[in-house]
Amino acid sequence: MKAAVTYEYNKPLVIEEVVLDALQKGEVKVRLAATAICHSDIHEMRGEMGEDLPYIGGHESSGYVEEVGEGVTSVKPGDPVIVSVLNSCGECVCCSMGLPHLCQVKNPLFPPISRACNKNGKRLRQAGKVGSFAEYTIVEQKQVVKIPEDIPMDSASLLACGFITGFGAVVNRAQVKSLSSVVVIGTGGVGISAIQGAALSGAYPIIAVDLLDNKLKAALDFGATHTINSKKTDAVEAVNKLTSGKGTEHAFVTVGSVAAIQQAFSMLTPRGTAVIVGIPPVNETITFSPTEFIGTEKTLTGCAMGATRLNEHIPLLVELYKAGRIKLDELITGRYPLEKINEAVESVEKGQALRNVIIF
């Protein structure tokens, strides 16, 4: 099969033939139909996550079940599915608490076992235990969810990561209430999805913060009520003005920046909550004084993959999409063949796209 492989940081991906291992018990082989370009993949390509090379990126995907291993009962060959990094053992303390996205045994942040190698026999690490910058992937059965045949596969791929990460941070993790104030810092695909979650929850105002006017304009189309270009305006002061001097009750940081995290915390009203969604480079740190928490009772927390429970939440999101309550098609800026993946990545890095999708 063909795959786009990262051999050197900050270099173009190499399109080449690679070989997948044989299917094992409990696994599913998927023929990929669509894979979105996520900023996490780009961080990996730039060496900002501290991971080993070579590797196959890609983890926000949809496709068709090609083959199933022994013991697989949830899907069958031919089924359309989304393919997620989320996996769970069903037995650890987090799974027992109803938090399978935090599984302590099969967490996607733990080093995966490679299921692919190049023509020289070199093992290729696969991003998020998926590695879907390729024509096929092998994952465990809990990483796939069957979807209806009438949902476009390019739009469906966004439900595997980008959309659920932003939307779920608002709806599942923060559980934003009607008329609560919300700030979203970063209005790429994940940020726009967070804005959709805020709009569906009845939040007001919904303030989008970014450095690019084109993304802020797009944010208004997805539910933002106000926008702030933090390159031109002091965002903290602007948020205070828009909230009658109180600050916001919720701030979501969808970009991988510690400066943005500090900014979000500064925007909060007393007892407000800032949620870290985007993953900063591993070598960046941030310092807070304990008095900042004691004197205001603010909360700073994180959210992994939108606190999503795949088999419960994906079918519901599909129904919301069909009902026109959430927008997925409109999040896709460009569609590219695998051979043009480097162009797709470059477009995302330049801020020209909400989501670019590789179509197989």
HELIX and SHEET records of a PDB file:
HELIX    1   1 HIS A   39  MET A   45  1                                   7    
HELIX    2   2 VAL A   93  SER A   96  1                                   4    
HELIX    3   3 PRO A  100  LEU A  102  5                                   3    
HELIX    4   4 ALA A  127  LYS A  129  5                                   3    
HELIX    5   5 GLN A  141  GLN A  143  5                                   3    
HELIX    6   6 MET A  153  SER A  157  1                                   5    
HELIX    7   7 LEU A  158  ALA A  160  5                                   3    
HELIX    8   8 GLY A  162  GLY A  168  1                                   7    
HELIX    9   9 ALA A  169  ARG A  173  3                                   5    
HELIX   10  10 GLY A  189  LEU A  200  1                                  12    
HELIX   11  11 ASP A  213  ASP A  221  1                                   9    
HELIX   12  12 ALA A  235  LEU A  242  1                                   8    
HELIX   13  13 VAL A  258  MET A  267  1                                  10    
HELIX   14  14 PRO A  290  ILE A  294  1                                   5    
HELIX   15  15 MET A  305  ALA A  307  5                                   3    
HELIX   16  16 LEU A  310  LYS A  322  1                                  13    
HELIX   17  17 ASP A  329  LEU A  331  5                                   3    
HELIX   18  18 LEU A  338  LYS A  340  5                                   3    
HELIX   19  19 ILE A  341  GLU A  349  1                                   9    
SHEET    1   A 5 ALA A 116  ASN A 118  0                                        
SHEET    2   A 5 VAL A  14  LEU A  20 -1                                        
SHEET    3   A 5 LYS A   2  THR A   6 -1                                        
SHEET    4   A 5 TYR A  55  ILE A  56 -1                                        
SHEET    5   A 5 ARG A 125  GLN A 126  1                                        
SHEET    1   B 5 TYR A 136  GLU A 140  0                                        
SHEET    2   B 5 GLU A  27  ALA A  36 -1                                        
SHEET    3   B 5 GLU A  60  VAL A  68 -1                                        
SHEET    4   B 5 PRO A  80  VAL A  83 -1                                        
SHEET    5   B 5 VAL A 144  LYS A 146 -1                                        
SHEET    1   C 4 TYR A 136  GLU A 140  0                                        
SHEET    2   C 4 GLU A  27  ALA A  36 -1                                        
SHEET    3   C 4 ARG A 355  ILE A 359 -1                                        
SHEET    4   C 4 ILE A 332  TYR A 336  1                                        
SHEET    1   D 6 HIS A 226  ASN A 229  0                                        
SHEET    2   D 6 ILE A 206  ASP A 210  1                                        
SHEET    3   D 6 VAL A 182  ILE A 185  1                                        
SHEET    4   D 6 THR A 248  VAL A 253  1                                        
SHEET    5   D 6 LEU A 268  ILE A 276  1                                        
SHEET    6   D 6 THR A 299  GLY A 302  1                                        
END                                                                             
